[in-house]
């Protein structure tokens, strides 16, 4: 059995169905970059398929959105991608 967290939608859904101000777009971008670097540097995994459909969000009680990266199907260990 595989269990996943219930999310409210993807970045693709958000872009298609909601007006996003430039301020909020920048806020979202910083959060998405932060989670991407977290997966690369903290967990030593390179996602390799970041796209709006693979960036999921959930709404917090205060109305903010929290983004998470999904679908690590073609991810690689970062150390195997570094060639010296």
N, CA, C and O atoms as a Maestro MAE file, in Angstrom:
{
 s_m_m2io_version
 :::
 2.0.0
}

f_m_ct {
 s_m_title
 :::
 protein
 m_atom[336] {
  # First column is atom index #
  i_m_mmod_type
  r_m_x_coord
  r_m_y_coord
  r_m_z_coord
  i_m_residue_number
  s_m_chain_name
  s_m_pdb_residue_name
  s_m_pdb_atom_name
  i_m_atomic_number
  :::
  1 25 0.835 -1.167 0.000 1 A "UNK " " N  " 7
  2 3 0.000 0.000 0.000 1 A "UNK " " CA " 6
  3 2 0.889 1.242 0.000 1 A "UNK " " C  " 6
  4 15 1.888 1.302 0.717 1 A "UNK " " O  " 8
  5 25 0.525 2.209 -0.792 2 A "UNK " " N  " 7
  6 3 1.232 3.485 -0.838 2 A "UNK " " CA " 6
  7 2 0.282 4.564 -0.331 2 A "UNK " " C  " 6
  8 15 -0.870 4.645 -0.758 2 A "UNK " " O  " 8
  9 25 0.775 5.384 0.577 3 A "UNK " " N  " 7
  10 3 -0.033 6.456 1.150 3 A "UNK " " CA " 6
  11 2 0.652 7.778 0.831 3 A "UNK " " C  " 6
  12 15 1.863 7.913 1.006 3 A "UNK " " O  " 8
  13 25 -0.120 8.750 0.365 4 A "UNK " " N  " 7
  14 3 0.427 10.073 0.086 4 A "UNK " " CA " 6
  15 2 -0.397 11.127 0.805 4 A "UNK " " C  " 6
  16 15 -1.541 10.892 1.194 4 A "UNK " " O  " 8
  17 25 0.199 12.269 0.967 5 A "UNK " " N  " 7
  18 3 -0.477 13.394 1.606 5 A "UNK " " CA " 6
  19 2 -1.534 13.956 0.667 5 A "UNK " " C  " 6
  20 15 -1.312 14.031 -0.541 5 A "UNK " " O  " 8
  21 25 -2.676 14.351 1.205 6 A "UNK " " N  " 7
  22 3 -3.733 14.959 0.408 6 A "UNK " " CA " 6
  23 2 -3.361 16.409 0.128 6 A "UNK " " C  " 6
  24 15 -3.157 17.198 1.051 6 A "UNK " " O  " 8
  25 25 -3.274 16.753 -1.152 7 A "UNK " " N  " 7
  26 3 -2.920 18.108 -1.566 7 A "UNK " " CA " 6
  27 2 -4.134 18.759 -2.231 7 A "UNK " " C  " 6
  28 15 -5.048 18.065 -2.676 7 A "UNK " " O  " 8
  29 25 -4.141 20.095 -2.298 8 A "UNK " " N  " 7
  30 3 -5.283 20.812 -2.872 8 A "UNK " " CA " 6
  31 2 -5.205 20.962 -4.388 8 A "UNK " " C  " 6
  32 15 -6.225 21.201 -5.035 8 A "UNK " " O  " 8
  33 25 -4.028 20.828 -4.956 9 A "UNK " " N  " 7
  34 3 -3.897 20.951 -6.400 9 A "UNK " " CA " 6
  35 2 -2.451 21.127 -6.807 9 A "UNK " " C  " 6
  36 15 -1.539 21.061 -5.982 9 A "UNK " " O  " 8
  37 25 -2.257 21.355 -8.106 10 A "UNK " " N  " 7
  38 3 -0.910 21.563 -8.640 10 A "UNK " " CA " 6
  39 2 -0.731 23.027 -9.036 10 A "UNK " " C  " 6
  40 15 -1.695 23.788 -9.118 10 A "UNK " " O  " 8
  41 25 0.496 23.392 -9.273 11 A "UNK " " N  " 7
  42 3 0.786 24.742 -9.748 11 A "UNK " " CA " 6
  43 2 0.078 24.988 -11.075 11 A "UNK " " C  " 6
  44 15 -0.368 26.105 -11.337 11 A "UNK " " O  " 8
  45 25 -0.031 23.957 -11.920 12 A "UNK " " N  " 7
  46 3 -0.759 24.081 -13.195 12 A "UNK " " CA " 6
  47 2 -2.210 24.490 -12.934 12 A "UNK " " C  " 6
  48 15 -2.728 25.388 -13.598 12 A "UNK " " O  " 8
  49 25 -2.870 23.838 -11.969 13 A "UNK " " N  " 7
  50 3 -4.255 24.193 -11.616 13 A "UNK " " CA " 6
  51 2 -4.341 25.636 -11.144 13 A "UNK " " C  " 6
  52 15 -5.250 26.373 -11.528 13 A "UNK " " O  " 8
  53 25 -3.395 26.031 -10.314 14 A "UNK " " N  " 7
  54 3 -3.378 27.377 -9.756 14 A "UNK " " CA " 6
  55 2 -3.211 28.419 -10.861 14 A "UNK " " C  " 6
  56 15 -3.897 29.441 -10.857 14 A "UNK " " O  " 8
  57 25 -2.319 28.170 -11.790 15 A "UNK " " N  " 7
  58 3 -2.073 29.103 -12.893 15 A "UNK " " CA " 6
  59 2 -3.307 29.226 -13.790 15 A "UNK " " C  " 6
  60 15 -3.655 30.324 -14.226 15 A "UNK " " O  " 8
  61 25 -3.961 28.108 -14.060 16 A "UNK " " N  " 7
  62 3 -5.115 28.102 -14.956 16 A "UNK " " CA " 6
  63 2 -6.357 28.735 -14.344 16 A "UNK " " C  " 6
  64 15 -7.136 29.373 -15.053 16 A "UNK " " O  " 8
  65 25 -6.551 28.570 -13.043 17 A "UNK " " N  " 7
  66 3 -7.830 28.921 -12.432 17 A "UNK " " CA " 6
  67 2 -7.820 30.134 -11.521 17 A "UNK " " C  " 6
  68 15 -8.870 30.528 -11.015 17 A "UNK " " O  " 8
  69 25 -6.662 30.736 -11.301 18 A "UNK " " N  " 7
  70 3 -6.562 31.806 -10.316 18 A "UNK " " CA " 6
  71 2 -5.716 32.951 -10.850 18 A "UNK " " C  " 6
  72 15 -4.700 32.727 -11.508 18 A "UNK " " O  " 8
  73 25 -6.138 34.180 -10.565 19 A "UNK " " N  " 7
  74 3 -5.281 35.330 -10.860 19 A "UNK " " CA " 6
  75 2 -4.193 35.369 -9.788 19 A "UNK " " C  " 6
  76 15 -4.486 35.312 -8.594 19 A "UNK " " O  " 8
  77 25 -2.955 35.464 -10.218 20 A "UNK " " N  " 7
  78 3 -1.830 35.535 -9.289 20 A "UNK " " CA " 6
  79 2 -1.120 36.862 -9.516 20 A "UNK " " C  " 6
  80 15 -0.632 37.128 -10.615 20 A "UNK " " O  " 8
  81 25 -1.061 37.687 -8.493 21 A "UNK " " N  " 7
  82 3 -0.355 38.962 -8.609 21 A "UNK " " CA " 6
  83 2 1.138 38.702 -8.768 21 A "UNK " " C  " 6
  84 15 1.630 37.624 -8.431 21 A "UNK " " O  " 8
  85 25 1.846 39.686 -9.277 22 A "UNK " " N  " 7
  86 3 3.290 39.521 -9.449 22 A "UNK " " CA " 6
  87 2 3.972 39.314 -8.095 22 A "UNK " " C  " 6
  88 15 4.948 38.570 -8.001 22 A "UNK " " O  " 8
  89 25 3.467 39.964 -7.055 23 A "UNK " " N  " 7
  90 3 4.028 39.775 -5.711 23 A "UNK " " CA " 6
  91 2 3.885 38.315 -5.270 23 A "UNK " " C  " 6
  92 15 4.840 37.711 -4.781 23 A "UNK " " O  " 8
  93 25 2.678 37.756 -5.448 24 A "UNK " " N  " 7
  94 3 2.452 36.370 -5.037 24 A "UNK " " CA " 6
  95 2 3.243 35.405 -5.913 24 A "UNK " " C  " 6
  96 15 3.732 34.387 -5.423 24 A "UNK " " O  " 8
  97 25 3.373 35.709 -7.194 25 A "UNK " " N  " 7
  98 3 4.165 34.844 -8.080 25 A "UNK " " CA " 6
  99 2 5.605 34.768 -7.609 25 A "UNK " " C  " 6
  100 15 6.216 33.700 -7.651 25 A "UNK " " O  " 8
  101 25 6.154 35.891 -7.160 26 A "UNK " " N  " 7
  102 3 7.525 35.916 -6.647 26 A "UNK " " CA " 6
  103 2 7.610 35.126 -5.342 26 A "UNK " " C  " 6
  104 15 8.564 34.377 -5.132 26 A "UNK " " O  " 8
  105 25 6.617 35.289 -4.464 27 A "UNK " " N  " 7
  106 3 6.585 34.518 -3.212 27 A "UNK " " CA " 6
  107 2 6.549 33.017 -3.502 27 A "UNK " " C  " 6
  108 15 7.286 32.243 -2.890 27 A "UNK " " O  " 8
  109 25 5.692 32.614 -4.435 28 A "UNK " " N  " 7
  110 3 5.594 31.201 -4.801 28 A "UNK " " CA " 6
  111 2 6.908 30.710 -5.391 28 A "UNK " " C  " 6
  112 15 7.363 29.610 -5.077 28 A "UNK " " O  " 8
  113 25 7.519 31.532 -6.251 29 A "UNK " " N  " 7
  114 3 8.772 31.143 -6.893 29 A "UNK " " CA " 6
  115 2 9.863 30.887 -5.849 29 A "UNK " " C  " 6
  116 15 10.591 29.899 -5.943 29 A "UNK " " O  " 8
  117 25 9.977 31.770 -4.859 30 A "UNK " " N  " 7
  118 3 10.988 31.577 -3.818 30 A "UNK " " CA " 6
  119 2 10.754 30.287 -3.049 30 A "UNK " " C  " 6
  120 15 11.701 29.566 -2.735 30 A "UNK " " O  " 8
  121 25 9.490 29.992 -2.744 31 A "UNK " " N  " 7
  122 3 9.186 28.761 -2.013 31 A "UNK " " CA " 6
  123 2 9.518 27.531 -2.857 31 A "UNK " " C  " 6
  124 15 10.048 26.548 -2.340 31 A "UNK " " O  " 8
  125 25 9.208 27.583 -4.149 32 A "UNK " " N  " 7
  126 3 9.479 26.458 -5.041 32 A "UNK " " CA " 6
  127 2 10.986 26.249 -5.210 32 A "UNK " " C  " 6
  128 15 11.457 25.112 -5.219 32 A "UNK " " O  " 8
  129 25 11.732 27.329 -5.344 33 A "UNK " " N  " 7
  130 3 13.189 27.220 -5.447 33 A "UNK " " CA " 6
  131 2 13.760 26.638 -4.150 33 A "UNK " " C  " 6
  132 15 14.677 25.818 -4.184 33 A "UNK " " O  " 8
  133 25 13.225 27.056 -3.031 34 A "UNK " " N  " 7
  134 3 13.703 26.538 -1.743 34 A "UNK " " CA " 6
  135 2 13.472 25.033 -1.625 34 A "UNK " " C  " 6
  136 15 14.370 24.312 -1.191 34 A "UNK " " O  " 8
  137 25 12.297 24.548 -2.000 35 A "UNK " " N  " 7
  138 3 12.055 23.106 -1.895 35 A "UNK " " CA " 6
  139 2 12.891 22.334 -2.909 35 A "UNK " " C  " 6
  140 15 13.278 21.193 -2.657 35 A "UNK " " O  " 8
  141 25 13.168 22.951 -4.055 36 A "UNK " " N  " 7
  142 3 14.009 22.288 -5.053 36 A "UNK " " CA " 6
  143 2 15.435 22.152 -4.554 36 A "UNK " " C  " 6
  144 15 16.039 21.088 -4.688 36 A "UNK " " O  " 8
  145 25 15.986 23.223 -3.974 37 A "UNK " " N  " 7
  146 3 17.331 23.150 -3.421 37 A "UNK " " CA " 6
  147 2 17.389 22.212 -2.232 37 A "UNK " " C  " 6
  148 15 18.399 21.541 -2.019 37 A "UNK " " O  " 8
  149 25 16.314 22.157 -1.453 38 A "UNK " " N  " 7
  150 3 16.274 21.230 -0.322 38 A "UNK " " CA " 6
  151 2 16.417 19.802 -0.808 38 A "UNK " " C  " 6
  152 15 17.159 19.018 -0.215 38 A "UNK " " O  " 8
  153 25 15.712 19.448 -1.888 39 A "UNK " " N  " 7
  154 3 15.819 18.074 -2.383 39 A "UNK " " CA " 6
  155 2 17.196 17.803 -2.967 39 A "UNK " " C  " 6
  156 15 17.707 16.690 -2.844 39 A "UNK " " O  " 8
  157 25 17.808 18.801 -3.601 40 A "UNK " " N  " 7
  158 3 19.113 18.596 -4.210 40 A "UNK " " CA " 6
  159 2 20.233 18.547 -3.176 40 A "UNK " " C  " 6
  160 15 21.040 17.618 -3.198 40 A "UNK " " O  " 8
  161 25 20.302 19.510 -2.285 41 A "UNK " " N  " 7
  162 3 21.442 19.615 -1.389 41 A "UNK " " CA " 6
  163 2 21.262 18.840 -0.087 41 A "UNK " " C  " 6
  164 15 22.212 18.228 0.402 41 A "UNK " " O  " 8
  165 25 20.074 18.856 0.472 42 A "UNK " " N  " 7
  166 3 19.888 18.182 1.750 42 A "UNK " " CA " 6
  167 2 19.727 16.673 1.575 42 A "UNK " " C  " 6
  168 15 20.216 15.895 2.394 42 A "UNK " " O  " 8
  169 25 19.056 16.267 0.529 43 A "UNK " " N  " 7
  170 3 18.791 14.849 0.327 43 A "UNK " " CA " 6
  171 2 19.648 14.245 -0.779 43 A "UNK " " C  " 6
  172 15 19.576 13.043 -1.035 43 A "UNK " " O  " 8
  173 25 20.458 15.072 -1.436 44 A "UNK " " N  " 7
  174 3 21.371 14.626 -2.495 44 A "UNK " " CA " 6
  175 2 20.629 13.934 -3.647 44 A "UNK " " C  " 6
  176 15 21.098 12.934 -4.190 44 A "UNK " " O  " 8
  177 25 19.458 14.488 -4.009 45 A "UNK " " N  " 7
  178 3 18.668 13.945 -5.111 45 A "UNK " " CA " 6
  179 2 18.339 15.063 -6.083 45 A "UNK " " C  " 6
  180 15 17.915 16.142 -5.669 45 A "UNK " " O  " 8
  181 25 18.529 14.815 -7.372 46 A "UNK " " N  " 7
  182 3 18.178 15.774 -8.403 46 A "UNK " " CA " 6
  183 2 16.870 15.329 -9.043 46 A "UNK " " C  " 6
  184 15 16.777 14.213 -9.553 46 A "UNK " " O  " 8
  185 25 15.867 16.187 -9.021 47 A "UNK " " N  " 7
  186 3 14.520 15.835 -9.472 47 A "UNK " " CA " 6
  187 2 14.475 15.537 -10.972 47 A "UNK " " C  " 6
  188 15 13.962 14.484 -11.350 47 A "UNK " " O  " 8
  189 25 14.972 16.384 -11.817 48 A "UNK " " N  " 7
  190 3 15.075 16.248 -13.277 48 A "UNK " " CA " 6
  191 2 13.757 16.326 -14.045 48 A "UNK " " C  " 6
  192 15 13.746 16.061 -15.247 48 A "UNK " " O  " 8
  193 25 12.652 16.677 -13.398 49 A "UNK " " N  " 7
  194 3 11.382 16.808 -14.116 49 A "UNK " " CA " 6
  195 2 10.485 17.843 -13.441 49 A "UNK " " C  " 6
  196 15 9.298 17.600 -13.221 49 A "UNK " " O  " 8
  197 25 11.065 19.001 -13.116 50 A "UNK " " N  " 7
  198 3 10.276 20.038 -12.459 50 A "UNK " " CA " 6
  199 2 9.416 20.730 -13.515 50 A "UNK " " C  " 6
  200 15 9.921 21.295 -14.485 50 A "UNK " " O  " 8
  201 25 8.116 20.667 -13.299 51 A "UNK " " N  " 7
  202 3 7.136 21.320 -14.175 51 A "UNK " " CA " 6
  203 2 5.911 21.616 -13.323 51 A "UNK " " C  " 6
  204 15 5.773 21.055 -12.237 51 A "UNK " " O  " 8
  205 25 5.024 22.481 -13.788 52 A "UNK " " N  " 7
  206 3 3.879 22.881 -12.955 52 A "UNK " " CA " 6
  207 2 3.033 21.712 -12.438 52 A "UNK " " C  " 6
  208 15 2.469 21.801 -11.348 52 A "UNK " " O  " 8
  209 25 2.938 20.639 -13.190 53 A "UNK " " N  " 7
  210 3 2.140 19.493 -12.756 53 A "UNK " " CA " 6
  211 2 2.783 18.743 -11.593 53 A "UNK " " C  " 6
  212 15 2.091 18.041 -10.857 53 A "UNK " " O  " 8
  213 25 4.096 18.881 -11.418 54 A "UNK " " N  " 7
  214 3 4.811 18.177 -10.355 54 A "UNK " " CA " 6
  215 2 5.040 19.037 -9.115 54 A "UNK " " C  " 6
  216 15 5.685 18.597 -8.163 54 A "UNK " " O  " 8
  217 25 4.518 20.245 -9.124 55 A "UNK " " N  " 7
  218 3 4.600 21.122 -7.958 55 A "UNK " " CA " 6
  219 2 3.197 21.197 -7.367 55 A "UNK " " C  " 6
  220 15 2.301 21.817 -7.941 55 A "UNK " " O  " 8
  221 25 3.019 20.566 -6.227 56 A "UNK " " N  " 7
  222 3 1.710 20.494 -5.596 56 A "UNK " " CA " 6
  223 2 1.637 21.487 -4.449 56 A "UNK " " C  " 6
  224 15 2.659 21.878 -3.884 56 A "UNK " " O  " 8
  225 25 0.416 21.892 -4.110 57 A "UNK " " N  " 7
  226 3 0.257 22.820 -2.994 57 A "UNK " " CA " 6
  227 2 -0.890 22.389 -2.110 57 A "UNK " " C  " 6
  228 15 -1.797 21.669 -2.527 57 A "UNK " " O  " 8
  229 25 -0.823 22.849 -0.884 58 A "UNK " " N  " 7
  230 3 -1.910 22.699 0.067 58 A "UNK " " CA " 6
  231 2 -2.163 24.065 0.684 58 A "UNK " " C  " 6
  232 15 -1.239 24.862 0.846 58 A "UNK " " O  " 8
  233 25 -3.395 24.328 1.022 59 A "UNK " " N  " 7
  234 3 -3.744 25.600 1.650 59 A "UNK " " CA " 6
  235 2 -3.613 25.469 3.163 59 A "UNK " " C  " 6
  236 15 -4.131 24.528 3.764 59 A "UNK " " O  " 8
  237 25 -2.924 26.413 3.760 60 A "UNK " " N  " 7
  238 3 -2.780 26.434 5.215 60 A "UNK " " CA " 6
  239 2 -3.992 27.132 5.828 60 A "UNK " " C  " 6
  240 15 -4.765 27.766 5.110 60 A "UNK " " O  " 8
  241 25 -4.164 27.026 7.120 61 A "UNK " " N  " 7
  242 3 -5.327 27.633 7.782 61 A "UNK " " CA " 6
  243 2 -5.372 29.145 7.631 61 A "UNK " " C  " 6
  244 15 -6.452 29.735 7.628 61 A "UNK " " O  " 8
  245 25 -4.196 29.787 7.504 62 A "UNK " " N  " 7
  246 3 -4.170 31.244 7.365 62 A "UNK " " CA " 6
  247 2 -4.358 31.698 5.911 62 A "UNK " " C  " 6
  248 15 -4.289 32.892 5.622 62 A "UNK " " O  " 8
  249 25 -4.595 30.743 4.993 63 A "UNK " " N  " 7
  250 3 -4.834 31.087 3.596 63 A "UNK " " CA " 6
  251 2 -3.608 30.993 2.710 63 A "UNK " " C  " 6
  252 15 -3.726 30.986 1.485 63 A "UNK " " O  " 8
  253 25 -2.423 30.922 3.320 64 A "UNK " " N  " 7
  254 3 -1.199 30.779 2.524 64 A "UNK " " CA " 6
  255 2 -1.161 29.407 1.861 64 A "UNK " " C  " 6
  256 15 -1.893 28.493 2.240 64 A "UNK " " O  " 8
  257 25 -0.301 29.285 0.875 65 A "UNK " " N  " 7
  258 3 -0.119 28.003 0.199 65 A "UNK " " CA " 6
  259 2 1.267 27.462 0.515 65 A "UNK " " C  " 6
  260 15 2.247 28.206 0.567 65 A "UNK " " O  " 8
  261 25 1.326 26.169 0.722 66 A "UNK " " N  " 7
  262 3 2.604 25.500 0.943 66 A "UNK " " CA " 6
  263 2 2.821 24.547 -0.223 66 A "UNK " " C  " 6
  264 15 1.983 23.693 -0.510 66 A "UNK " " O  " 8
  265 25 3.967 24.710 -0.895 67 A "UNK " " N  " 7
  266 3 4.268 23.909 -2.077 67 A "UNK " " CA " 6
  267 2 5.159 22.731 -1.721 67 A "UNK " " C  " 6
  268 15 5.969 22.791 -0.796 67 A "UNK " " O  " 8
  269 25 4.985 21.653 -2.488 68 A "UNK " " N  " 7
  270 3 5.823 20.461 -2.337 68 A "UNK " " CA " 6
  271 2 6.123 19.918 -3.725 68 A "UNK " " C  " 6
  272 15 5.330 20.056 -4.656 68 A "UNK " " O  " 8
  273 25 7.272 19.307 -3.834 69 A "UNK " " N  " 7
  274 3 7.702 18.705 -5.088 69 A "UNK " " CA " 6
  275 2 7.247 17.253 -5.113 69 A "UNK " " C  " 6
  276 15 7.416 16.531 -4.130 69 A "UNK " " O  " 8
  277 25 6.669 16.822 -6.233 70 A "UNK " " N  " 7
  278 3 6.167 15.449 -6.362 70 A "UNK " " CA " 6
  279 2 6.791 14.782 -7.584 70 A "UNK " " C  " 6
  280 15 7.456 15.434 -8.389 70 A "UNK " " O  " 8
  281 25 6.570 13.497 -7.710 71 A "UNK " " N  " 7
  282 3 6.968 12.689 -8.859 71 A "UNK " " CA " 6
  283 2 8.487 12.673 -9.060 71 A "UNK " " C  " 6
  284 15 9.022 13.328 -9.954 71 A "UNK " " O  " 8
  285 25 9.147 11.922 -8.220 72 A "UNK " " N  " 7
  286 3 10.592 11.746 -8.328 72 A "UNK " " CA " 6
  287 2 10.927 10.514 -9.167 72 A "UNK " " C  " 6
  288 15 11.961 9.880 -8.954 72 A "UNK " " O  " 8
  289 25 10.052 10.174 -10.122 73 A "UNK " " N  " 7
  290 3 10.197 8.961 -10.922 73 A "UNK " " CA " 6
  291 2 11.478 8.872 -11.722 73 A "UNK " " C  " 6
  292 15 12.011 7.778 -11.903 73 A "UNK " " O  " 8
  293 25 11.993 10.004 -12.210 74 A "UNK " " N  " 7
  294 3 13.234 9.956 -12.986 74 A "UNK " " CA " 6
  295 2 14.374 10.663 -12.251 74 A "UNK " " C  " 6
  296 15 15.353 11.085 -12.867 74 A "UNK " " O  " 8
  297 25 14.237 10.788 -10.930 75 A "UNK " " N  " 7
  298 3 15.270 11.438 -10.121 75 A "UNK " " CA " 6
  299 2 16.542 10.589 -10.110 75 A "UNK " " C  " 6
  300 15 16.503 9.374 -10.301 75 A "UNK " " O  " 8
  301 25 17.646 11.252 -9.886 76 A "UNK " " N  " 7
  302 3 18.947 10.589 -9.780 76 A "UNK " " CA " 6
  303 2 19.657 11.093 -8.537 76 A "UNK " " C  " 6
  304 15 19.461 12.227 -8.102 76 A "UNK " " O  " 8
  305 25 20.472 10.238 -7.986 77 A "UNK " " N  " 7
  306 3 21.329 10.682 -6.888 77 A "UNK " " CA " 6
  307 2 22.272 11.739 -7.433 77 A "UNK " " C  " 6
  308 15 22.901 11.535 -8.471 77 A "UNK " " O  " 8
  309 25 22.376 12.859 -6.747 78 A "UNK " " N  " 7
  310 3 23.170 13.982 -7.238 78 A "UNK " " CA " 6
  311 2 24.624 13.609 -7.429 78 A "UNK " " C  " 6
  312 15 25.259 14.104 -8.362 78 A "UNK " " O  " 8
  313 25 25.172 12.763 -6.590 79 A "UNK " " N  " 7
  314 3 26.579 12.403 -6.694 79 A "UNK " " CA " 6
  315 2 26.859 11.667 -7.998 79 A "UNK " " C  " 6
  316 15 27.960 11.781 -8.538 79 A "UNK " " O  " 8
  317 25 25.898 10.918 -8.514 80 A "UNK " " N  " 7
  318 3 26.136 10.204 -9.767 80 A "UNK " " CA " 6
  319 2 26.084 11.125 -10.974 80 A "UNK " " C  " 6
  320 15 26.467 10.717 -12.071 80 A "UNK " " O  " 8
  321 25 25.620 12.361 -10.800 81 A "UNK " " N  " 7
  322 3 25.526 13.302 -11.913 81 A "UNK " " CA " 6
  323 2 26.745 14.202 -12.021 81 A "UNK " " C  " 6
  324 15 26.900 14.930 -13.002 81 A "UNK " " O  " 8
  325 25 27.607 14.153 -11.019 82 A "UNK " " N  " 7
  326 3 28.788 15.021 -11.014 82 A "UNK " " CA " 6
  327 2 29.968 14.245 -11.595 82 A "UNK " " C  " 6
  328 15 30.397 13.233 -11.041 82 A "UNK " " O  " 8
  329 25 30.476 14.729 -12.701 83 A "UNK " " N  " 7
  330 3 31.637 14.093 -13.345 83 A "UNK " " CA " 6
  331 2 32.809 15.076 -13.315 83 A "UNK " " C  " 6
  332 15 32.691 16.212 -13.774 83 A "UNK " " O  " 8
  333 25 33.910 14.636 -12.783 84 A "UNK " " N  " 7
  334 3 35.089 15.496 -12.697 84 A "UNK " " CA " 6
  335 2 36.104 15.046 -13.719 84 A "UNK " " C  " 6
  336 15 37.180 15.635 -13.822 84 A "UNK " " O  " 8
  :::
 }
 m_bond[335] {
  # First column is bond index #
  i_m_from
  i_m_to
  i_m_order
  :::
  1 1 2 1
  2 2 3 1
  3 3 4 2
  4 3 5 1
  5 5 6 1
  6 6 7 1
  7 7 8 2
  8 7 9 1
  9 9 10 1
  10 10 11 1
  11 11 12 2
  12 11 13 1
  13 13 14 1
  14 14 15 1
  15 15 16 2
  16 15 17 1
  17 17 18 1
  18 18 19 1
  19 19 20 2
  20 19 21 1
  21 21 22 1
  22 22 23 1
  23 23 24 2
  24 23 25 1
  25 25 26 1
  26 26 27 1
  27 27 28 2
  28 27 29 1
  29 29 30 1
  30 30 31 1
  31 31 32 2
  32 31 33 1
  33 33 34 1
  34 34 35 1
  35 35 36 2
  36 35 37 1
  37 37 38 1
  38 38 39 1
  39 39 40 2
  40 39 41 1
  41 41 42 1
  42 42 43 1
  43 43 44 2
  44 43 45 1
  45 45 46 1
  46 46 47 1
  47 47 48 2
  48 47 49 1
  49 49 50 1
  50 50 51 1
  51 51 52 2
  52 51 53 1
  53 53 54 1
  54 54 55 1
  55 55 56 2
  56 55 57 1
  57 57 58 1
  58 58 59 1
  59 59 60 2
  60 59 61 1
  61 61 62 1
  62 62 63 1
  63 63 64 2
  64 63 65 1
  65 65 66 1
  66 66 67 1
  67 67 68 2
  68 67 69 1
  69 69 70 1
  70 70 71 1
  71 71 72 2
  72 71 73 1
  73 73 74 1
  74 74 75 1
  75 75 76 2
  76 75 77 1
  77 77 78 1
  78 78 79 1
  79 79 80 2
  80 79 81 1
  81 81 82 1
  82 82 83 1
  83 83 84 2
  84 83 85 1
  85 85 86 1
  86 86 87 1
  87 87 88 2
  88 87 89 1
  89 89 90 1
  90 90 91 1
  91 91 92 2
  92 91 93 1
  93 93 94 1
  94 94 95 1
  95 95 96 2
  96 95 97 1
  97 97 98 1
  98 98 99 1
  99 99 100 2
  100 99 101 1
  101 101 102 1
  102 102 103 1
  103 103 104 2
  104 103 105 1
  105 105 106 1
  106 106 107 1
  107 107 108 2
  108 107 109 1
  109 109 110 1
  110 110 111 1
  111 111 112 2
  112 111 113 1
  113 113 114 1
  114 114 115 1
  115 115 116 2
  116 115 117 1
  117 117 118 1
  118 118 119 1
  119 119 120 2
  120 119 121 1
  121 121 122 1
  122 122 123 1
  123 123 124 2
  124 123 125 1
  125 125 126 1
  126 126 127 1
  127 127 128 2
  128 127 129 1
  129 129 130 1
  130 130 131 1
  131 131 132 2
  132 131 133 1
  133 133 134 1
  134 134 135 1
  135 135 136 2
  136 135 137 1
  137 137 138 1
  138 138 139 1
  139 139 140 2
  140 139 141 1
  141 141 142 1
  142 142 143 1
  143 143 144 2
  144 143 145 1
  145 145 146 1
  146 146 147 1
  147 147 148 2
  148 147 149 1
  149 149 150 1
  150 150 151 1
  151 151 152 2
  152 151 153 1
  153 153 154 1
  154 154 155 1
  155 155 156 2
  156 155 157 1
  157 157 158 1
  158 158 159 1
  159 159 160 2
  160 159 161 1
  161 161 162 1
  162 162 163 1
  163 163 164 2
  164 163 165 1
  165 165 166 1
  166 166 167 1
  167 167 168 2
  168 167 169 1
  169 169 170 1
  170 170 171 1
  171 171 172 2
  172 171 173 1
  173 173 174 1
  174 174 175 1
  175 175 176 2
  176 175 177 1
  177 177 178 1
  178 178 179 1
  179 179 180 2
  180 179 181 1
  181 181 182 1
  182 182 183 1
  183 183 184 2
  184 183 185 1
  185 185 186 1
  186 186 187 1
  187 187 188 2
  188 187 189 1
  189 189 190 1
  190 190 191 1
  191 191 192 2
  192 191 193 1
  193 193 194 1
  194 194 195 1
  195 195 196 2
  196 195 197 1
  197 197 198 1
  198 198 199 1
  199 199 200 2
  200 199 201 1
  201 201 202 1
  202 202 203 1
  203 203 204 2
  204 203 205 1
  205 205 206 1
  206 206 207 1
  207 207 208 2
  208 207 209 1
  209 209 210 1
  210 210 211 1
  211 211 212 2
  212 211 213 1
  213 213 214 1
  214 214 215 1
  215 215 216 2
  216 215 217 1
  217 217 218 1
  218 218 219 1
  219 219 220 2
  220 219 221 1
  221 221 222 1
  222 222 223 1
  223 223 224 2
  224 223 225 1
  225 225 226 1
  226 226 227 1
  227 227 228 2
  228 227 229 1
  229 229 230 1
  230 230 231 1
  231 231 232 2
  232 231 233 1
  233 233 234 1
  234 234 235 1
  235 235 236 2
  236 235 237 1
  237 237 238 1
  238 238 239 1
  239 239 240 2
  240 239 241 1
  241 241 242 1
  242 242 243 1
  243 243 244 2
  244 243 245 1
  245 245 246 1
  246 246 247 1
  247 247 248 2
  248 247 249 1
  249 249 250 1
  250 250 251 1
  251 251 252 2
  252 251 253 1
  253 253 254 1
  254 254 255 1
  255 255 256 2
  256 255 257 1
  257 257 258 1
  258 258 259 1
  259 259 260 2
  260 259 261 1
  261 261 262 1
  262 262 263 1
  263 263 264 2
  264 263 265 1
  265 265 266 1
  266 266 267 1
  267 267 268 2
  268 267 269 1
  269 269 270 1
  270 270 271 1
  271 271 272 2
  272 271 273 1
  273 273 274 1
  274 274 275 1
  275 275 276 2
  276 275 277 1
  277 277 278 1
  278 278 279 1
  279 279 280 2
  280 279 281 1
  281 281 282 1
  282 282 283 1
  283 283 284 2
  284 283 285 1
  285 285 286 1
  286 286 287 1
  287 287 288 2
  288 287 289 1
  289 289 290 1
  290 290 291 1
  291 291 292 2
  292 291 293 1
  293 293 294 1
  294 294 295 1
  295 295 296 2
  296 295 297 1
  297 297 298 1
  298 298 299 1
  299 299 300 2
  300 299 301 1
  301 301 302 1
  302 302 303 1
  303 303 304 2
  304 303 305 1
  305 305 306 1
  306 306 307 1
  307 307 308 2
  308 307 309 1
  309 309 310 1
  310 310 311 1
  311 311 312 2
  312 311 313 1
  313 313 314 1
  314 314 315 1
  315 315 316 2
  316 315 317 1
  317 317 318 1
  318 318 319 1
  319 319 320 2
  320 319 321 1
  321 321 322 1
  322 322 323 1
  323 323 324 2
  324 323 325 1
  325 325 326 1
  326 326 327 1
  327 327 328 2
  328 327 329 1
  329 329 330 1
  330 330 331 1
  331 331 332 2
  332 331 333 1
  333 333 334 1
  334 334 335 1
  335 335 336 2
  :::
 }
}
